Amino acid sequence: MFNKAFKKKQTPVSYQIEHPNEVVELFSRLTLHHQVALLRLMSRNLMVNINGDTTMGYEMNFEVNGALIEATTDESTGESLDQPSDT
Protein backbone atom coordinates (compact mmCIF):
# COMPACT_ATOMS: atom_id res chain seq x y z
CA MET A 1 0.00 0.00 0.00
CA PHE A 2 2.74 2.47 0.90
CA ASN A 3 5.03 1.32 -1.92
CA LYS A 4 2.96 3.28 -4.41
CA ALA A 5 3.63 6.54 -2.60
CA PHE A 6 7.38 6.04 -2.72
CA LYS A 7 7.69 4.86 -6.33
CA LYS A 8 9.65 7.14 -8.61
CA LYS A 9 7.85 8.57 -11.56
CA GLN A 10 8.86 7.07 -14.86
CA THR A 11 10.79 9.49 -17.01
CA PRO A 12 9.59 9.81 -20.60
CA VAL A 13 11.41 7.89 -23.27
CA SER A 14 13.94 9.96 -25.17
CA TYR A 15 13.39 10.13 -28.90
CA GLN A 16 16.94 10.53 -30.07
CA ILE A 17 17.06 9.58 -33.72
CA GLU A 18 19.99 7.37 -34.57
CA HIS A 19 19.21 6.96 -38.27
CA PRO A 20 16.78 8.67 -40.70
CA ASN A 21 15.06 5.33 -41.32
CA GLU A 22 13.61 5.60 -37.81
CA VAL A 23 11.59 8.64 -38.90
CA VAL A 24 10.21 6.74 -41.90
CA GLU A 25 9.36 3.76 -39.70
CA LEU A 26 7.55 5.93 -37.16
CA PHE A 27 5.61 7.77 -39.87
CA SER A 28 4.54 4.50 -41.50
CA ARG A 29 2.93 3.38 -38.21
CA LEU A 30 0.79 6.52 -37.93
CA THR A 31 -2.84 6.53 -39.00
CA LEU A 32 -4.04 9.11 -41.51
CA HIS A 33 -5.59 11.13 -38.69
CA HIS A 34 -2.23 11.17 -36.86
CA GLN A 35 -0.53 12.24 -40.09
CA VAL A 36 -3.04 15.08 -40.54
CA ALA A 37 -2.34 16.28 -37.01
CA LEU A 38 1.40 16.17 -37.74
CA LEU A 39 0.88 18.08 -41.01
CA ARG A 40 -1.04 20.78 -39.13
CA LEU A 41 1.93 21.21 -36.81
CA MET A 42 4.46 21.21 -39.65
CA SER A 43 2.39 23.57 -41.80
CA ARG A 44 3.25 26.48 -39.51
CA ASN A 45 6.67 26.50 -41.19
CA LEU A 46 5.41 25.75 -44.70
CA MET A 47 5.03 28.04 -47.69
CA VAL A 48 3.52 26.61 -50.90
CA ASN A 49 4.23 28.43 -54.17
CA ILE A 50 2.27 27.14 -57.20
CA ASN A 51 2.41 29.11 -60.45
CA GLY A 52 3.43 32.27 -58.59
CA ASP A 53 0.55 32.00 -56.10
CA THR A 54 1.95 31.70 -52.57
CA THR A 55 -0.06 30.17 -49.74
CA MET A 56 1.20 29.90 -46.20
CA GLY A 57 0.75 26.52 -44.56
CA TYR A 58 -1.19 27.94 -41.62
CA GLU A 59 -3.80 29.17 -44.15
CA MET A 60 -4.45 25.58 -45.27
CA ASN A 61 -6.90 22.99 -43.99
CA PHE A 62 -5.83 19.34 -43.85
CA GLU A 63 -8.55 16.68 -43.78
CA VAL A 64 -8.73 12.94 -44.32
CA ASN A 65 -10.68 12.23 -47.49
CA GLY A 66 -11.03 8.47 -47.95
CA ALA A 67 -7.54 7.04 -48.11
CA LEU A 68 -5.84 10.38 -48.83
CA ILE A 69 -5.08 13.61 -47.03
CA GLU A 70 -6.62 16.61 -48.75
CA ALA A 71 -5.12 20.08 -48.31
CA THR A 72 -7.40 22.99 -49.13
CA THR A 73 -7.42 26.73 -48.55
CA ASP A 74 -10.24 28.90 -47.26
CA GLU A 75 -10.89 30.09 -50.80
CA SER A 76 -11.62 26.57 -52.05
CA THR A 77 -13.71 25.42 -49.06
CA GLY A 78 -15.43 28.64 -48.07
CA GLU A 79 -14.77 27.78 -44.42
CA SER A 80 -13.09 29.80 -41.73
CA LEU A 81 -9.93 28.61 -39.99
CA ASP A 82 -11.52 29.65 -36.68
CA GLN A 83 -13.76 26.57 -36.73
CA PRO A 84 -12.70 23.66 -34.51
CA SER A 85 -11.18 20.59 -36.10
CA ASP A 86 -12.72 17.13 -35.90
CA THR A 87 -9.37 15.41 -35.21
C-alpha distances in whole Angstrom, upper triangle without the diagonal:
4,6,6,8,10,11,15,16,19,22,25,27,30,33,36,39,41,43,45,44,41,41,44,41,38,41,42,38,38,40,43,41,39,42,43,41,41,45,44,43,45,48,48,49,52,56,58,61,63,67,67,65,61,58,55,52,50,53,52,50,48,48,47,50,50,49,50,49,52,53,55,56,56,60,60,57,58,54,53,50,49,47,44,43,42,40
4,5,5,7,9,13,15,18,21,24,26,29,33,35,38,40,43,44,44,40,41,44,41,39,41,42,39,39,40,43,41,39,42,44,41,41,45,44,42,45,48,47,49,51,55,57,61,63,67,67,64,61,58,55,51,50,53,52,50,49,48,48,51,51,50,51,50,52,53,55,56,56,60,60,57,58,55,53,50,49,48,44,43,43,40
4,5,5,6,10,12,15,18,21,23,26,30,32,35,36,39,41,41,37,38,41,38,36,38,40,36,37,38,41,40,37,40,42,39,39,43,42,40,43,46,45,47,49,53,55,59,61,65,65,62,59,56,53,50,48,51,51,49,47,47,46,49,49,48,49,48,51,51,53,55,55,59,59,56,57,54,52,49,48,47,43,42,41,39
4,5,5,9,10,13,16,19,21,24,27,30,33,35,38,39,39,35,36,38,36,33,36,37,34,34,35,38,36,34,37,38,35,36,40,39,37,40,43,42,44,46,50,52,56,58,62,61,59,56,53,50,46,45,48,47,45,43,43,43,46,46,45,46,45,47,48,50,51,52,55,55,53,54,50,49,46,44,43,40,39,38,35
4,6,9,10,13,16,19,22,25,28,31,34,36,39,40,40,37,37,40,38,35,37,39,36,35,37,40,38,35,38,39,36,37,40,39,37,40,43,42,44,46,50,52,56,58,62,62,59,56,53,50,47,45,48,47,46,44,44,44,47,48,47,47,46,48,48,51,51,52,56,55,53,54,50,48,45,44,43,40,39,39,36
4,6,9,12,15,18,21,24,27,29,33,34,37,39,39,36,37,39,37,34,37,39,36,36,38,41,39,36,39,40,37,37,41,40,38,40,43,42,44,46,50,53,56,59,62,62,60,56,53,50,47,45,49,48,47,45,45,45,49,49,48,48,47,49,49,52,52,53,57,57,54,56,52,50,47,45,45,42,41,40,38
4,6,9,12,15,18,20,24,26,29,31,34,36,36,32,33,36,33,31,34,35,32,32,34,37,36,33,36,37,34,34,38,37,35,37,40,40,41,44,47,50,53,56,60,59,57,54,51,48,44,43,46,46,44,42,43,42,46,46,45,45,44,46,46,49,50,51,54,54,52,53,50,48,45,44,43,40,39,38,35
4,6,9,12,15,17,21,23,26,28,31,33,33,30,30,33,31,29,32,33,31,31,33,36,34,31,33,35,32,32,35,35,32,34,38,37,38,41,45,47,51,53,57,56,54,51,48,45,42,41,44,43,42,40,41,41,44,44,43,43,42,44,44,47,48,49,52,52,50,51,48,46,43,42,41,38,37,37,34
4,6,9,12,15,18,21,24,26,29,30,31,27,28,30,29,26,28,30,28,27,30,32,30,27,30,32,28,28,32,31,29,31,34,34,35,37,41,43,47,50,53,53,51,47,45,41,38,37,40,40,38,37,37,37,41,41,40,40,38,41,41,43,44,45,49,48,46,48,44,42,39,38,38,34,33,33,30
4,6,9,12,15,18,21,23,26,27,27,23,24,27,25,22,25,27,24,24,27,30,28,25,27,29,26,26,29,30,27,29,32,32,33,35,39,41,45,47,51,51,49,46,43,40,36,35,39,38,37,35,35,35,38,39,37,37,36,38,39,41,42,43,47,47,45,46,43,41,38,37,37,34,32,32,29
4,6,9,12,14,18,20,23,24,25,21,22,25,23,21,23,26,23,23,26,29,27,24,26,28,25,24,27,28,25,26,30,29,30,33,36,39,42,45,48,48,46,43,40,37,34,33,37,36,35,33,34,34,37,38,36,36,34,37,37,39,40,42,45,45,43,45,42,40,36,36,36,33,31,31,28
4,6,9,12,15,18,20,21,22,18,18,22,20,17,20,22,20,20,22,25,24,20,22,24,21,20,24,24,21,23,26,26,27,29,33,35,39,41,45,45,43,39,37,34,31,30,33,32,32,29,30,30,34,34,33,32,30,33,33,36,37,38,42,41,40,42,39,37,33,33,33,30,28,28,25
4,6,9,12,14,17,18,19,15,16,19,17,15,18,20,18,18,21,24,23,20,21,24,21,19,23,24,21,22,26,26,26,29,32,34,38,40,44,44,42,39,36,33,30,30,33,32,32,29,30,30,33,33,31,31,29,32,32,35,37,39,42,41,40,42,39,38,34,34,34,31,29,29,25
4,6,9,11,14,16,17,13,14,17,16,14,17,20,18,19,22,24,24,20,21,23,21,19,22,23,20,21,24,24,24,27,30,32,36,38,42,42,40,37,35,32,29,29,32,31,31,29,30,30,33,34,32,31,29,32,32,35,36,38,41,41,40,42,39,37,34,34,34,31,29,30,26
4,6,9,11,12,13,10,10,14,13,11,14,16,16,16,19,22,21,18,18,21,19,16,19,21,18,18,22,22,22,24,27,29,33,35,38,38,37,34,32,29,26,26,30,29,28,26,27,27,30,31,29,28,26,29,29,32,33,35,38,38,37,39,37,35,32,33,33,30,28,28,24
4,6,9,11,13,10,10,14,14,13,15,18,18,18,22,24,24,20,20,23,21,18,21,23,20,19,23,23,22,24,28,30,33,35,38,38,38,34,33,30,27,28,31,30,30,28,30,29,33,33,31,30,28,31,30,33,35,37,40,39,39,41,39,38,34,35,35,33,30,31,27
4,6,7,9,7,8,11,11,11,13,16,16,17,21,22,23,20,19,22,21,17,20,22,19,18,22,23,21,23,26,28,31,33,36,36,36,33,31,29,26,27,30,29,29,27,28,28,31,32,29,27,26,29,29,32,33,36,39,38,38,40,38,37,34,35,35,33,30,31,27
4,7,9,7,10,12,12,13,15,17,18,20,23,25,26,23,22,25,24,21,23,25,23,21,25,26,24,26,29,30,33,35,38,38,38,35,34,32,29,30,34,32,32,30,31,31,34,34,31,30,29,32,31,35,36,39,42,41,41,43,41,41,37,39,39,37,34,34,30
4,5,6,8,10,10,12,14,15,17,18,22,24,25,22,21,24,24,20,22,25,22,21,24,25,23,24,27,28,31,32,36,36,36,33,32,30,28,29,33,31,31,28,30,29,32,32,28,27,27,30,29,33,35,38,40,39,39,42,40,40,36,38,38,36,33,34,30
4,5,5,7,9,10,11,13,15,16,20,21,23,20,18,21,21,17,18,22,20,18,21,22,21,21,24,25,27,29,32,32,32,30,29,27,24,26,29,28,28,25,27,26,29,29,25,24,23,26,26,29,31,34,36,35,36,39,37,37,33,35,36,34,31,31,28
4,5,5,6,9,10,11,13,15,18,19,22,19,17,21,21,18,19,22,21,19,22,24,23,23,26,26,29,30,33,34,34,32,30,29,26,28,31,28,28,25,26,25,27,27,24,23,23,26,26,30,32,35,37,36,36,39,37,37,34,36,36,34,31,31,27
4,5,5,6,9,10,11,13,17,18,20,17,16,19,19,16,18,21,20,18,22,23,22,23,26,27,30,31,35,35,35,32,31,29,25,27,30,28,28,25,25,24,27,27,24,23,22,26,26,30,32,35,37,36,36,38,37,36,33,35,34,32,29,29,25
4,5,5,6,9,10,11,15,16,17,14,13,16,16,13,14,18,16,14,18,20,19,19,22,23,26,28,31,32,31,28,27,25,22,23,26,24,24,21,22,21,24,24,21,20,19,22,22,26,28,31,33,32,32,35,33,33,29,31,31,29,26,26,22
4,5,5,6,9,10,13,14,17,14,12,16,17,14,15,18,17,16,19,21,20,20,23,23,26,27,30,31,31,28,27,25,22,24,27,24,24,20,21,20,22,22,19,18,18,21,21,25,27,31,33,31,31,34,33,33,30,32,32,29,26,26,22
4,5,5,7,9,13,15,17,14,13,17,17,15,17,20,19,18,21,24,23,23,26,26,29,30,33,35,34,32,30,28,25,26,29,26,26,22,22,21,23,22,19,19,19,22,23,27,30,33,35,33,33,36,34,34,31,33,33,30,27,26,23
4,5,5,7,11,13,14,11,11,14,14,12,14,17,16,16,19,21,21,21,25,25,28,30,33,34,33,31,28,26,23,24,27,24,23,20,20,19,22,22,19,18,18,21,22,26,28,31,33,32,31,34,32,32,29,30,30,27,24,23,19
4,5,5,9,10,12,9,8,11,12,10,11,15,14,13,16,19,19,19,22,22,25,26,30,31,30,27,25,23,20,21,24,21,20,17,17,16,19,19,16,15,14,18,18,22,25,27,30,28,28,31,29,29,26,28,27,25,21,21,17
4,6,8,10,12,11,9,13,14,13,14,17,18,17,19,22,22,22,24,24,27,28,31,33,31,29,27,26,23,24,26,23,22,18,18,16,18,17,14,14,14,18,20,23,26,29,31,29,29,32,30,31,28,30,29,27,23,22,19
4,7,10,12,9,10,13,14,13,15,18,18,18,21,23,24,23,27,26,30,30,34,35,34,32,29,28,24,25,27,24,23,19,18,16,19,18,15,15,16,19,21,25,28,30,33,31,30,33,31,31,28,30,29,26,22,21,17
4,7,8,6,6,10,10,10,12,14,15,15,18,20,21,21,24,24,27,28,32,33,31,29,26,25,21,22,24,21,19,16,15,13,16,16,13,13,13,17,18,22,24,27,29,27,26,29,27,27,25,26,25,22,19,17,14
4,5,5,6,9,10,11,12,14,16,16,18,21,22,22,25,24,28,28,32,33,31,29,26,25,21,22,23,20,18,14,13,10,13,12,10,11,11,15,17,20,23,25,28,25,24,27,25,26,23,25,23,20,17,15,12
4,5,5,6,9,10,10,12,14,15,16,19,20,19,22,21,25,25,28,30,28,26,23,22,18,19,20,17,14,11,9,7,9,10,8,8,7,11,13,16,19,22,24,22,20,24,22,23,20,22,21,18,15,13,10
4,5,5,6,9,10,11,13,14,15,18,20,19,22,22,25,26,29,30,28,26,23,21,18,18,19,16,13,10,8,7,10,11,10,10,9,12,13,16,19,20,23,21,19,22,20,20,18,20,18,15,11,10,7
4,5,5,6,9,10,11,12,14,16,18,18,21,22,25,26,30,31,28,26,23,21,17,17,19,17,15,11,11,10,14,14,13,13,11,14,15,18,20,22,25,24,22,25,22,22,19,21,19,16,13,12,8
4,5,5,6,9,10,10,12,15,16,15,18,18,22,23,27,28,25,23,20,19,15,16,18,15,13,10,10,9,13,14,12,10,8,11,12,16,18,21,23,22,21,24,22,22,19,21,20,18,14,14,11
4,5,5,6,9,10,10,13,15,14,17,17,20,21,25,26,23,21,18,16,13,13,15,12,9,6,7,7,11,13,12,10,7,9,9,12,15,17,20,18,17,20,18,18,15,17,16,14,11,11,8
4,5,5,7,9,10,12,14,14,18,18,22,23,27,27,25,22,19,17,13,13,15,13,11,8,9,10,14,16,15,14,11,13,12,15,16,18,21,20,19,21,18,18,15,16,15,13,10,10,7
4,5,5,6,8,11,12,13,16,17,21,22,26,26,24,21,18,16,12,13,15,13,12,10,12,13,16,18,16,14,12,14,13,16,17,20,23,22,21,23,21,20,17,19,18,16,13,14,11
4,5,5,6,9,10,10,13,13,17,19,22,23,21,18,15,13,9,10,12,10,10,7,10,11,14,17,16,13,10,11,10,13,14,17,19,19,18,21,19,18,15,17,17,16,13,15,12
4,6,5,7,10,10,13,14,18,19,23,23,20,18,14,12,8,8,10,9,8,7,10,12,15,18,18,15,11,12,10,12,13,15,18,18,17,19,16,15,12,14,14,13,11,13,11
4,6,6,8,10,13,15,19,21,25,24,22,19,16,13,9,9,12,11,12,11,13,15,19,21,20,18,15,15,14,16,16,18,21,21,20,22,19,18,14,16,17,15,13,15,13
4,5,6,7,11,13,16,19,22,22,20,17,14,11,8,9,12,11,12,11,14,16,19,22,20,18,14,15,13,15,16,18,21,21,21,23,21,20,16,18,19,18,16,18,16
4,5,5,8,10,13,16,19,19,17,14,11,8,4,6,9,8,10,9,13,16,18,21,20,17,13,13,11,12,12,15,17,18,18,20,18,17,13,16,17,17,15,17,16
4,6,9,11,15,18,21,20,18,14,11,8,6,5,9,10,12,12,16,19,21,24,24,21,17,17,14,15,14,16,18,19,19,21,19,17,13,15,17,17,16,19,17
4,7,10,13,17,20,19,17,13,11,8,7,8,11,12,14,15,18,21,23,26,25,22,18,18,15,17,16,18,20,21,22,23,22,20,17,19,21,21,19,22,20
4,7,10,13,16,15,14,10,9,6,5,8,10,10,13,13,17,19,21,24,23,19,16,16,12,14,13,16,18,19,20,21,20,19,16,19,21,21,19,22,20
4,7,10,13,12,10,7,6,5,6,9,10,10,13,14,18,21,22,25,24,21,18,16,13,13,13,15,16,17,19,20,20,19,17,20,22,23,21,24,23
4,6,10,10,8,6,5,6,7,10,10,10,13,14,17,20,21,23,23,19,16,14,11,12,11,14,15,15,17,19,19,19,17,21,22,23,22,24,23
4,7,6,5,4,6,9,10,14,13,13,16,17,20,22,23,26,25,21,19,17,14,14,13,16,16,16,19,21,21,21,20,24,25,26,25,27,27
4,5,5,7,8,11,13,16,15,14,17,17,20,22,22,25,24,20,18,16,14,13,13,16,15,15,18,20,21,22,21,25,26,27,26,28,28
4,6,8,11,14,16,19,17,17,20,21,23,25,25,28,27,24,22,19,17,16,16,18,16,17,20,22,24,24,24,28,29,31,29,31,31
4,6,10,13,15,18,16,17,20,22,25,27,27,30,29,26,24,21,18,17,16,18,16,17,21,22,23,24,23,27,28,30,29,32,32
4,7,10,13,15,13,14,17,19,22,24,24,27,27,24,21,18,15,14,12,14,13,14,17,18,20,20,20,23,25,27,26,28,28
4,7,10,12,11,11,15,17,20,23,24,27,27,23,20,18,14,13,11,14,13,15,17,18,19,19,18,21,23,25,24,27,26
4,6,8,7,8,11,14,17,20,21,24,24,21,18,15,11,10,8,11,11,12,14,16,16,15,14,17,19,21,20,23,23
4,6,5,7,11,13,17,20,21,25,25,21,17,16,12,11,9,12,13,14,16,17,16,15,13,16,18,19,18,22,21
4,5,5,8,10,14,17,19,22,21,18,14,13,9,10,9,12,14,14,15,17,16,15,12,15,16,17,16,19,18
4,5,8,10,14,17,19,23,23,20,16,14,11,11,9,11,14,15,15,16,14,12,9,12,14,14,14,17,16
4,7,10,13,17,19,22,23,19,16,14,10,9,6,7,10,11,12,12,11,10,7,11,13,14,14,17,17
4,7,10,13,15,19,19,16,12,10,6,6,5,7,10,10,10,12,11,10,8,12,13,14,12,15,15
4,7,10,12,16,16,14,10,8,6,5,6,8,11,10,9,11,9,9,8,11,11,11,9,12,12
4,7,9,13,13,10,7,6,5,7,9,11,14,12,11,14,12,13,11,14,13,12,10,11,10
4,6,10,11,9,6,5,7,8,11,13,15,13,11,14,13,14,13,15,13,12,9,9,9
4,6,7,6,5,6,9,11,14,16,18,16,14,17,16,18,16,19,16,15,11,10,9
4,6,5,6,6,10,11,15,17,18,15,14,17,16,19,18,21,18,17,14,13,13
4,6,8,9,13,15,19,20,22,19,17,21,20,22,22,24,21,20,17,15,15
4,7,10,13,16,20,22,23,20,19,23,22,24,23,26,23,22,18,17,15
4,6,10,13,16,19,20,17,17,21,20,22,21,23,22,21,17,16,15
4,7,10,13,16,18,15,15,18,17,19,17,20,19,18,14,14,13
4,6,10,13,14,12,11,15,14,16,15,18,17,17,14,14,14
4,7,10,12,10,10,13,13,14,13,16,16,16,14,15,15
4,7,8,6,7,10,10,12,11,15,14,16,14,15,16
4,5,5,6,8,8,9,9,13,13,15,14,17,18
4,5,5,5,5,6,7,11,11,14,14,17,18
4,6,5,8,9,11,14,15,18,18,20,21
4,6,8,11,12,16,15,18,17,19,20
4,5,9,10,13,12,15,14,16,18
4,7,10,12,12,15,15,17,19
4,7,9,8,11,12,14,16
4,5,6,9,11,14,16
4,5,8,9,13,14
4,6,9,13,14
4,7,10,12
4,7,9
4,6
4
